[in-house]
């Protein structure tokens, strides 16, 4: 059985990647107040979802876990369409990092859909997130969000 720590690590990467997306649905106001509120609300929602998923792991029922993981991807297409608002004043470096994270998010969904077990899911997520490019992109986006909103509660 997959350890809780490993699953939480994989889920936290998923949370980071997904939490950036809904920020885009907020209007970009000076100081980023709407963006920051949307980011914090989404981050809180994703942390709660991660906690619920961690409980599912105890059942070792991949079908239930997979269903719950796929549910975390609902509503992303509309968030992605509004992502330009979040990036409107961003540098090319931030925009490039966002593209990496959006691709990672798509990769995560594919991994969930194609995994036949919790172990296969963990291996796929680990391989996807443990690249220098992804680490660098997440660091850039974290810095950008921190610059807009101050410190966040993210565990990255």
Backbone as CSV, one residue per row, in Angstrom:
resi,resn,N_x,N_y,N_z,CA_x,CA_y,CA_z,C_x,C_y,C_z
1,UNK,0.845,-1.187,0.000,0.000,0.000,0.000,0.881,1.238,0.000
2,UNK,0.426,2.260,-0.684,1.144,3.519,-0.773,1.135,4.226,0.566
3,UNK,2.266,4.756,0.962,2.321,5.454,2.243,1.571,6.767,2.150
4,UNK,1.002,7.193,3.271,0.277,8.463,3.332,1.162,9.627,2.970
5,UNK,2.421,9.590,3.372,3.342,10.689,3.087,3.577,10.819,1.580
6,UNK,3.737,9.687,0.887,3.966,9.743,-0.552,2.740,10.272,-1.268
7,UNK,1.553,9.817,-0.879,0.337,10.303,-1.514,0.154,11.782,-1.241
8,UNK,0.400,12.207,-0.016,0.253,13.625,0.314,1.220,14.464,-0.503
9,UNK,2.410,13.950,-0.746,3.364,14.665,-1.585,2.848,14.809,-3.003
10,UNK,2.313,13.739,-3.539,1.755,13.787,-4.888,0.546,14.707,-4.938
11,UNK,-0.289,14.644,-3.916,-1.467,15.498,-3.869,-1.090,16.960,-3.704
12,UNK,-0.042,17.247,-2.928,0.339,18.644,-2.745,0.824,19.234,-4.059
13,UNK,1.492,18.451,-4.881,1.903,18.943,-6.197,0.677,19.220,-7.062
14,UNK,-0.310,18.344,-6.974,-1.545,18.543,-7.701,-2.253,19.797,-7.215
15,UNK,-2.269,20.011,-5.916,-2.900,21.203,-5.336,-2.225,22.469,-5.848
16,UNK,-0.907,22.493,-5.832,-0.182,23.676,-6.296,-0.506,23.948,-7.751
17,UNK,-0.453,22.918,-8.568,-0.723,23.111,-9.982,-2.143,23.585,-10.222
18,UNK,-3.080,23.035,-9.501,-4.469,23.390,-9.709,-4.859,24.699,-9.038
19,UNK,-4.231,25.040,-7.951,-4.610,26.261,-7.244,-4.295,27.497,-8.054
20,UNK,-3.329,27.428,-8.915,-2.979,28.583,-9.729,-4.081,28.886,-10.739
21,UNK,-4.736,27.882,-11.264,-5.697,28.073,-12.340,-6.901,28.932,-11.974
22,UNK,-7.636,28.663,-10.885,-8.831,29.444,-10.601,-8.552,30.899,-10.258
23,UNK,-7.346,31.230,-9.958,-6.994,32.617,-9.701,-7.373,33.467,-10.896
24,UNK,-7.305,32.873,-12.052,-7.561,33.607,-13.275,-8.996,34.092,-13.387
25,UNK,-9.901,33.477,-12.693,-11.292,33.878,-12.803,-11.568,35.186,-12.070
26,UNK,-10.662,35.611,-11.225,-10.820,36.876,-10.517,-10.362,38.021,-11.405
27,UNK,-10.947,39.199,-11.174,-10.487,40.351,-11.954,-9.148,40.808,-11.422
28,UNK,-8.306,41.261,-12.321,-6.966,41.702,-11.928,-7.048,43.155,-11.480
29,UNK,-7.102,43.376,-10.194,-7.172,44.724,-9.665,-5.811,45.128,-9.152
30,UNK,-5.553,46.445,-9.057,-4.267,46.860,-8.513,-4.038,46.241,-7.149
31,UNK,-2.848,45.740,-6.949,-2.521,45.088,-5.684,-2.945,43.641,-5.647
32,UNK,-3.726,43.220,-6.661,-4.096,41.820,-6.766,-5.077,41.333,-5.716
33,UNK,-5.860,42.230,-5.096,-6.712,41.783,-4.000,-7.713,40.715,-4.426
34,UNK,-8.377,40.877,-5.559,-9.318,39.857,-6.021,-8.593,38.579,-6.394
35,UNK,-7.448,38.737,-7.017,-6.647,37.574,-7.378,-6.241,36.819,-6.124
36,UNK,-5.795,37.544,-5.114,-5.339,36.904,-3.877,-6.480,36.199,-3.154
37,UNK,-7.645,36.820,-3.124,-8.801,36.178,-2.484,-9.160,34.886,-3.208
38,UNK,-9.158,34.938,-4.543,-9.480,33.739,-5.318,-8.429,32.662,-5.107
39,UNK,-7.157,33.066,-5.090,-6.075,32.106,-4.873,-6.218,31.433,-3.515
40,UNK,-6.415,32.224,-2.476,-6.531,31.670,-1.123,-7.747,30.769,-0.981
41,UNK,-8.863,31.150,-1.599,-10.064,30.317,-1.532,-9.832,28.985,-2.234
42,UNK,-9.188,29.032,-3.394,-8.921,27.796,-4.127,-7.916,26.924,-3.391
43,UNK,-6.911,27.542,-2.828,-5.908,26.786,-2.081,-6.559,26.071,-0.893
44,UNK,-7.442,26.760,-0.183,-8.148,26.156,0.945,-9.005,24.988,0.475
45,UNK,-9.715,25.183,-0.638,-10.553,24.115,-1.201,-9.718,22.898,-1.567
46,UNK,-8.581,23.126,-2.193,-7.734,22.018,-2.618,-7.084,21.296,-1.437
47,UNK,-6.744,22.033,-0.405,-6.178,21.391,0.792,-7.227,20.483,1.437
48,UNK,-8.468,20.956,1.490,-9.550,20.121,2.035,-9.769,18.885,1.179
49,UNK,-9.706,19.067,-0.142,-9.864,17.924,-1.043,-8.735,16.919,-0.837
50,UNK,-7.538,17.420,-0.616,-6.391,16.538,-0.372,-6.584,15.739,0.908
51,UNK,-7.119,16.383,1.931,-7.365,15.684,3.190,-8.401,14.572,2.994
52,UNK,-9.440,14.865,2.220,-10.456,13.845,1.942,-9.862,12.694,1.141
53,UNK,-9.011,13.013,0.181,-8.370,11.960,-0.610,-7.441,11.110,0.251
54,UNK,-6.756,11.749,1.168,-5.861,11.002,2.056,-6.656,9.981,2.870
55,UNK,-7.877,10.330,3.263,-8.737,9.383,3.994,-9.116,8.206,3.096
56,UNK,-9.362,8.500,1.809,-9.715,7.434,0.872,-8.587,6.416,0.724
57,UNK,-7.361,6.883,0.853,-6.208,5.991,0.711,-6.262,4.878,1.745
58,UNK,-6.751,5.194,2.924,-6.845,4.180,3.973,-7.706,2.996,3.541
59,UNK,-8.669,3.258,2.663,-9.520,2.168,2.182,-8.798,1.324,1.138
60,UNK,-7.724,1.869,0.555,-6.954,1.193,-0.484,-7.836,0.823,-1.682
61,UNK,-8.879,1.630,-1.913,-9.811,1.384,-3.009,-9.490,2.355,-4.146
62,UNK,-8.733,1.889,-5.143,-8.286,2.753,-6.226,-9.459,3.370,-6.979
63,UNK,-10.542,2.645,-7.178,-11.687,3.176,-7.923,-12.242,4.430,-7.243
64,UNK,-12.361,4.405,-5.925,-12.869,5.561,-5.175,-11.873,6.709,-5.236
65,UNK,-10.604,6.393,-5.050,-9.561,7.427,-5.083,-9.513,8.075,-6.467
66,UNK,-9.555,7.260,-7.506,-9.494,7.756,-8.876,-10.680,8.686,-9.167
67,UNK,-11.856,8.275,-8.752,-13.056,9.100,-8.958,-12.892,10.458,-8.270
68,UNK,-12.407,10.452,-7.048,-12.227,11.696,-6.303,-11.140,12.571,-6.928
69,UNK,-10.067,11.952,-7.403,-9.014,12.715,-8.065,-9.539,13.369,-9.342
70,UNK,-10.280,12.624,-10.135,-10.809,13.183,-11.370,-11.793,14.316,-11.099
71,UNK,-12.495,14.244,-9.987,-13.432,15.318,-9.630,-12.701,16.640,-9.373
72,UNK,-11.434,16.569,-8.980,-10.688,17.801,-8.721,-10.406,18.580,-10.001
73,UNK,-10.579,17.958,-11.143,-10.302,18.624,-12.417,-11.520,19.333,-13.002
74,UNK,-12.688,19.187,-12.385,-13.899,19.828,-12.898,-13.755,21.343,-12.853
75,UNK,-14.243,21.991,-13.862,-14.241,23.442,-13.915,-12.926,24.066,-14.345
76,UNK,-11.951,23.261,-14.683,-10.653,23.809,-15.059,-10.661,24.531,-16.390
77,UNK,-11.439,24.062,-17.342,-11.382,24.686,-18.666,-11.780,26.151,-18.601
78,UNK,-12.791,26.486,-17.800,-13.172,27.893,-17.675,-12.096,28.681,-16.948
79,UNK,-11.449,28.067,-15.980,-10.365,28.746,-15.263,-9.183,28.999,-16.185
80,UNK,-8.871,28.030,-17.030,-7.757,28.194,-17.960,-8.023,29.321,-18.951
81,UNK,-9.274,29.464,-19.382,-9.619,30.525,-20.322,-9.412,31.905,-19.694
82,UNK,-9.599,32.002,-18.389,-9.436,33.279,-17.715,-8.044,33.497,-17.161
83,UNK,-7.137,32.596,-17.459,-5.798,32.655,-16.884,-5.048,33.919,-17.296
84,UNK,-5.414,34.504,-18.428,-4.757,35.723,-18.893,-4.894,36.864,-17.892
85,UNK,-5.994,36.920,-17.161,-6.176,37.985,-16.167,-5.107,37.892,-15.079
86,UNK,-4.817,36.696,-14.652,-3.795,36.465,-13.637,-2.420,36.856,-14.150
87,UNK,-2.190,36.623,-15.431,-0.869,36.854,-16.009,-0.728,38.198,-16.712
88,UNK,-1.754,39.032,-16.659,-1.753,40.253,-17.456,-0.528,41.135,-17.242
89,UNK,-0.069,41.271,-16.029,1.097,42.110,-15.775,2.373,41.329,-15.543
90,UNK,2.319,40.048,-15.849,3.447,39.170,-15.543,4.543,39.254,-16.599
91,UNK,5.743,38.918,-16.162,6.892,38.870,-17.069,6.790,37.639,-17.967
92,UNK,7.615,37.621,-18.994,7.670,36.462,-19.887,8.064,35.203,-19.114
93,UNK,8.918,35.360,-18.116,9.348,34.219,-17.309,8.164,33.602,-16.560
94,UNK,7.304,34.454,-16.000,6.125,33.968,-15.277,5.149,33.307,-16.251
95,UNK,4.960,33.917,-17.406,4.056,33.336,-18.404,4.565,31.981,-18.883
96,UNK,5.857,31.860,-19.050,6.451,30.589,-19.444,6.262,29.537,-18.351
97,UNK,6.455,29.938,-17.099,6.255,29.018,-15.972,4.797,28.570,-15.902
98,UNK,3.882,29.494,-16.158,2.459,29.148,-16.137,2.135,28.113,-17.206
99,UNK,2.749,28.248,-18.362,2.526,27.267,-19.431,2.995,25.879,-19.004
100,UNK,4.109,25.813,-18.293,4.622,24.532,-17.792,3.624,23.921,-16.803
101,UNK,3.098,24.752,-15.904,2.163,24.252,-14.896,0.849,23.823,-15.537
102,UNK,0.370,24.572,-16.519,-0.854,24.161,-17.208,-0.660,22.813,-17.895
103,UNK,0.497,22.618,-18.490,0.795,21.332,-19.128,0.895,20.229,-18.067
104,UNK,1.510,20.542,-16.925,1.628,19.574,-15.837,0.249,19.157,-15.347
105,UNK,-0.644,20.115,-15.234,-2.000,19.823,-14.795,-2.676,18.849,-15.750
106,UNK,-2.507,19.065,-17.030,-3.046,18.157,-18.041,-2.407,16.773,-17.925
107,UNK,-1.102,16.767,-17.662,-0.385,15.498,-17.478,-0.919,14.747,-16.267
108,UNK,-1.159,15.471,-15.168,-1.712,14.841,-13.963,-3.052,14.174,-14.267
109,UNK,-3.898,14.871,-14.998,-5.211,14.308,-15.317,-5.061,13.037,-16.144
110,UNK,-4.172,13.068,-17.121,-3.920,11.888,-17.950,-3.401,10.726,-17.109
111,UNK,-2.522,11.034,-16.178,-1.970,9.995,-15.297,-3.083,9.363,-14.466
112,UNK,-3.959,10.191,-13.913,-5.073,9.661,-13.120,-5.943,8.769,-13.996
113,UNK,-6.301,9.267,-15.176,-7.185,8.513,-16.063,-6.591,7.179,-16.499
114,UNK,-5.290,7.149,-16.718,-4.678,5.933,-17.253,-4.139,4.990,-16.187
115,UNK,-4.084,5.415,-14.954,-3.547,4.555,-13.899,-4.550,3.485,-13.503
116,UNK,-4.033,2.277,-13.336,-4.898,1.160,-12.950,-4.755,0.821,-11.469
117,UNK,-3.850,1.532,-10.791,-3.658,1.276,-9.366,-3.064,2.520,-8.713
118,UNK,-3.111,2.531,-7.409,-2.532,3.619,-6.645,-1.022,3.686,-6.856
119,UNK,-0.391,2.548,-6.956,1.056,2.505,-7.177,1.409,3.094,-8.542
120,UNK,0.658,2.750,-9.566,0.911,3.292,-10.904,0.700,4.806,-10.911
121,UNK,-0.327,5.255,-10.220,-0.590,6.697,-10.104,0.591,7.405,-9.440
122,UNK,1.047,6.863,-8.326,2.149,7.488,-7.603,3.398,7.573,-8.480
123,UNK,3.718,6.494,-9.178,4.901,6.487,-10.047,4.776,7.531,-11.156
124,UNK,3.597,7.631,-11.744,3.381,8.599,-12.821,3.487,10.035,-12.341
125,UNK,2.877,10.326,-11.205,2.911,11.685,-10.648,4.342,12.049,-10.261
126,UNK,5.036,11.132,-9.623,6.413,11.390,-9.209,7.293,11.694,-10.415
127,UNK,7.148,10.891,-11.466,7.948,11.119,-12.674,7.621,12.472,-13.308
128,UNK,6.358,12.855,-13.298,5.943,14.120,-13.913,6.425,15.336,-13.138
129,UNK,6.391,15.247,-11.814,6.713,16.429,-11.009,8.185,16.559,-10.655
130,UNK,8.935,15.480,-10.733,10.339,15.512,-10.317,11.275,15.854,-11.466
131,UNK,10.974,16.927,-12.151,11.862,17.401,-13.210,12.330,18.807,-12.857
132,UNK,13.523,19.162,-13.258,14.004,20.521,-12.977,13.090,21.603,-13.566
133,UNK,12.532,21.336,-14.741,11.658,22.310,-15.398,10.404,22.590,-14.558
134,UNK,9.796,21.538,-14.035,8.596,21.699,-13.212,8.952,22.388,-11.896
135,UNK,10.024,21.965,-11.257,10.443,22.605,-10.006,10.675,24.096,-10.219
136,UNK,11.356,24.438,-11.295,11.644,25.846,-11.583,10.356,26.623,-11.847
137,UNK,9.438,26.029,-12.600,8.174,26.706,-12.910,7.350,26.949,-11.654
138,UNK,7.258,25.943,-10.787,6.492,26.109,-9.548,7.124,27.167,-8.648
139,UNK,8.426,27.219,-8.639,9.126,28.226,-7.834,8.839,29.635,-8.369
140,UNK,8.872,29.799,-9.686,8.581,31.100,-10.299,7.151,31.533,-9.978
141,UNK,6.187,30.618,-10.126,4.790,30.962,-9.849,4.560,31.236,-8.374
142,UNK,5.236,30.503,-7.512,5.119,30.760,-6.083,5.646,32.159,-5.755
143,UNK,6.764,32.520,-6.344,7.332,33.855,-6.120,6.408,34.939,-6.653
144,UNK,5.823,34.703,-7.813,4.901,35.666,-8.407,3.675,35.859,-7.521
145,UNK,3.108,34.749,-7.062,1.935,34.825,-6.192,2.285,35.506,-4.874
146,UNK,3.444,35.202,-4.326,3.891,35.835,-3.090,4.065,37.335,-3.294
147,UNK,4.600,37.732,-4.439,4.765,39.156,-4.733,3.411,39.860,-4.821
148,UNK,2.413,39.177,-5.377,1.078,39.765,-5.494,0.312,39.754,-4.179
149,UNK,0.446,38.662,-3.439,-0.443,38.421,-2.301,0.245,38.290,-0.958
150,UNK,1.541,38.298,-0.948,2.253,38.026,0.304,2.358,36.530,0.494
151,UNK,2.787,36.127,1.658,2.972,34.702,1.947,1.650,33.982,1.845
152,UNK,1.698,32.759,1.306,0.516,31.918,1.223,0.685,30.746,2.157
153,UNK,-0.340,29.919,2.242,-0.273,28.762,3.123,0.244,27.536,2.407
154,UNK,0.700,27.687,1.180,1.176,26.551,0.394,2.351,25.877,1.083
155,UNK,2.439,24.577,0.897,3.530,23.798,1.491,4.647,23.539,0.504
156,UNK,4.756,24.308,-0.545,5.803,24.065,-1.535,7.043,24.823,-1.182
